[in-house]
Amino acid sequence: MDEPKRDDGPKGPPPWMLSLADLISLLLTFFVMLFAMSKVKIDRWDEVVDSLSQSIKPSPVEESDEPVAQLNIPRVYRKPAMNLDYLSAVIDDAIDDNDVLGDATLSREADKLVISLPGDILFISGSSEMTDQARKALFVLGGVLGNIGNRIGVQGHTDPRPVSGRGLYASNWELSLARAAAVANELKRSGYTDYINIYGFAASRYDQLPVMADEQARFTMARRVDIVIEPHSGSGIGGS
């Protein structure tokens, strides 16, 4: 009869495991010793700690009214617009004693103030070249307009008769626009710094003039340059 096999009890780990455990313990002890001997840079350590803290718990971002776009539109200063009724009285006093501006007329069209300057006393016939007296007169007028913030525009007009001869301008449209630009440039030279809109209407508004017994007087009124003053302020940007 065979004898039963003996049970020697639970078997332990293999011998090589003991050697591996000893090696890991020695390596861990070695790295702890290296860390203890090293010199930690405090400022660098603080940066690491702050970075980790910010990542784990970011601080709330405060809202700011400052512009954040890379390209921002700069703030533009605008002069306050002047009341047109008051401005009409100021301009009337300024131009009343002037030899050239004394023939100008002031009128109200809707919500705008219009200064109508006779073209015959401003320009040489059939051209946009100003007389010396006209330049001096517009310098006076521009000095007044330079102190206001109202936006202004300059409109050139002619009578219905076509341009005669072989002048610089092929039509009344070109002549009226050139005269409006000439007046606008003189106003800019005299101190008005805001943008000025210029228009050339030729004889397109001739029918809006009052009917007169003397047609020549109506033609004279048609050849004019209007300075139109609006009730609101200009752009604050130089130009013409």
GIHU-V805318 format. One record per backbone hydrogen bond with DSSP energy under -1.0 kcal/mol. CO is the residue of the C=O (numbers start at 1). NH is the residue of the N-H. If there is no record, write none. Layout:
BEGIN
co->CO nh->NH
co->CO nh->NH
END
This chain:
BEGIN
co->14 nh->17
co->15 nh->19
co->16 nh->20
co->17 nh->21
co->18 nh->22
co->19 nh->23
co->20 nh->24
co->21 nh->25
co->22 nh->26
co->23 nh->27
co->24 nh->28
co->25 nh->29
co->26 nh->30
co->27 nh->31
co->28 nh->32
co->29 nh->33
co->30 nh->34
co->31 nh->35
co->32 nh->36
co->33 nh->37
co->34 nh->38
co->41 nh->45
co->42 nh->46
co->43 nh->47
co->44 nh->48
co->45 nh->49
co->46 nh->50
co->47 nh->51
co->48 nh->52
co->49 nh->53
co->50 nh->54
co->51 nh->55
co->52 nh->56
co->53 nh->57
co->83 nh->87
co->84 nh->88
co->85 nh->89
co->86 nh->90
co->87 nh->91
co->88 nh->92
co->89 nh->93
co->90 nh->94
co->91 nh->95
co->92 nh->96
co->98 nh->102
co->100 nh->103
co->101 nh->104
co->105 nh->116
co->107 nh->114
co->109 nh->112
co->112 nh->109
co->113 nh->229
co->114 nh->107
co->115 nh->227
co->116 nh->105
co->117 nh->225
co->119 nh->123
co->122 nh->131
co->124 nh->127
co->129 nh->124
co->131 nh->135
co->132 nh->136
co->133 nh->137
co->134 nh->138
co->135 nh->139
co->136 nh->140
co->137 nh->141
co->138 nh->142
co->139 nh->143
co->140 nh->144
co->141 nh->145
co->142 nh->146
co->144 nh->147
co->145 nh->148
co->149 nh->234
co->151 nh->230
co->152 nh->197
co->153 nh->228
co->154 nh->199
co->155 nh->226
co->156 nh->201
co->171 nh->175
co->172 nh->176
co->173 nh->177
co->174 nh->178
co->175 nh->179
co->176 nh->180
co->177 nh->181
co->178 nh->182
co->179 nh->183
co->180 nh->184
co->181 nh->185
co->182 nh->186
co->183 nh->187
co->184 nh->188
co->185 nh->189
co->186 nh->190
co->187 nh->192
co->188 nh->191
co->197 nh->154
co->199 nh->156
co->201 nh->204
co->202 nh->158
co->203 nh->206
co->206 nh->209
co->214 nh->218
co->215 nh->219
co->216 nh->220
co->217 nh->221
co->218 nh->222
co->219 nh->223
co->222 nh->224
co->223 nh->119
co->224 nh->157
co->225 nh->117
co->226 nh->155
co->227 nh->115
co->228 nh->153
co->229 nh->113
co->232 nh->151
END
